[in-house]
Amino acid sequence: MSIVVIGINHKTAPVAIREKVAFSEQQLGGALSMDDELFDEKLILSTCNRTEIYASTDKEVNPNLLNQWYSQLHADIDEDLAPYIYQHSDSDAVQHAFRVASGLDSLILGEPQILGQLKTALNTASTHKSIGNKLNRLMQHAFSTAKKVRTDTDIGSNSVSVAYTAVNLARQIFGDLDTQTALLIGAGETIELVGRHLQGAGVKKIIIANRSLENARVIGDSLNADVIGLSDISHHLHLADIVISSTAAPIPIIGKGSVEKALKQRKHKPIFMVDIAVPRDIEQEVGELNDIYLYTVDDLQSVIDHHLDSRRRAADIAETMITKETEVFLSWLNAQQQMTPVIQYREQLASTKQEVLDKALKQLKNGKTAEEALQFLAHTLTNKLGHMPTQTMNHAAHSGDLEILKSAKRLLGLSGTAKQTPNKED
């Protein structure tokens, strides 16, 4: 019995390859429902950074055959996928699953989104009935391991994204952000993320300024924000407690003079400013003003680097935890393998019982009395159930195999001394 992982991720393949092997919802259902002879169970995790198949099998599977199988799932792709594919089996596969769930194998160390994606993958596999006891147990153990890692280490306690770090700094300066107004300059992905983080932090009033009002409205509508042009910034700057800018403008958009004017209108109430742009959107001299807290992208990066160092130290602790949890799961898996003879024996007993019972019932239908049918049932069932153990012990007794005889006594619950059958002359 083996646990197998085969896939492609951000470490082994560029985005041009990863986007080709990603499964659509329809493809995912088809792949999970497809019958194949290699696996007993399978689960597919497909994200922007990885497409992995988790599977269990009772067979020894040739690695080249696995590569071919994975490539056939994406038969419409002209690329040779083999150079990008990785494989893990048994303990390596289990450890990989736990590392993925805990965010240790992610593009951003410790990111939590992958855990939700794994849970979705499990639900999808369950819906398509492609998963059984082993993979379900693996995923549940992966989830509990990830929870331990996040609870007992600092793997996810500090932000390592520019957008979240900017908002977190604003929270440190103002505390409660419910009453603050934010002016966001630009309409790119970073500004949209900043806006979402600000909303999550409680900011109710957001203004988005951009050269293209149409682009600004796309984000503004999703954030319920006001939209203005870049030329209107000077008329709204005094309203902003938080200013975060990220444009591709070749020269600064906000100068020292306009900030001084805004501070006077605000009666020198502080403004927190973050300039994520390169080249800068906010003149460097603005940082010299009293009541201005100006951070550049380099300032944010130093905070992020510090947080990453903290996450790396936490990751070392997490790796030790994952090694221990891998051993626990493998012990359970090994126990399941040892239970196979027990399951087979009980199935054999049930089959023998049904076979003899059917024959006894047939005798009743053919006119035999109940006593005759019961005698047949007891006699035949005893002979059938006792045949193999008796034959094995006979062979062991004649060959002097004491180990087999000792094991037989334990299995059959026999006492040390057999009763002697009395002679007829006695």
Helices and strands as residue ranges (DSSP letters): E 2-9, H 15-21, H 25-33, E 41-46, E 50-57, H 63-73, G 82-84, E 86-89, H 91-101, H 113-127, H 133-152, H 162-174, E 181-185, H 189-200, E 205-209, H 213-223, E 226-228, G 230-232, H 233-236, G 237-239, E 242-245, H 256-265, E 271-275, G 284-288, E 292-296, H 297-338, H 340-365, H 370-399, H 402-412
